[in-house]
Amino acid sequence: MATVDEIVAAAERLRPDELLRLRKRLERLEKQIWNLESQKAGKNLQAAGVTDRDIDRVVMRRRRE
């Protein structure tokens, strides 16, 4: 966690325009990570033989509970 604390401390010293640039870059990074995880999950589901129809059934069952 020391690295996170160091990053936060450095961010606190940024000018508002620099902080905005940092936030935008972090958002892009988060989207990239999310896309990679989504692709991996999709491949795992496909390999397991799970279809969209199976997922829909589970979601509908959970909504009814």
PADO-497632 format. One record per residue (C-alpha): residue in three letters; x, z, y. Coordinates in pm, whole numbers, plus 50000, padded with zeros to 5 digits. Layout:
ALAXZY;...
This chain:
MET500005000050000;ALA502975002750234;THR502884965050283;VAL499214965750382;ASP499884994150624;GLU502764974450775;ILE500584943650816;VAL497824963850981;ALA500314980551214;ALA501714946551312;ALA498194932751364;GLU497394961551599;ARG500214949751824;LEU498984913751845;ARG497444898752154;PRO493744890252115;ASP494434852952077;GLU497064859651810;LEU494714883251628;LEU492064856251624;ARG494564831451476;LEU495504857051210;ARG491864862951120;LYS491214825651082;ARG494244821250858;LEU493214851150646;GLU489734836450613;ARG491204803350492;LEU493364822250243;GLU490344841650117;LYS488374809350070;GLN491254793949874;ILE491454824349647;TRP487674824249599;ASN487714787249506;LEU490494792549252;GLU488664821949095;SER485414802249089;GLN487104773048912;LYS488684796448660;ALA485354813448591;GLY483664779648550;LYS486284768448301;ASN485954801048106;LEU482164797648091;GLN482434761447984;ALA484954770447713;ALA482594797547590;GLY479754772347570;VAL477684788947842;THR475394764548023;ASP473684765948362;ARG470434771248176;ASP471894802148004;ILE472984816048339;ASP469554809448491;ARG467894828248204;VAL470134858548255;VAL469534858648631;MET465774856248589;ARG465804884348330;ARG467804906648565;ARG465444899748854;ARG462504910948645;GLU464124943848545;
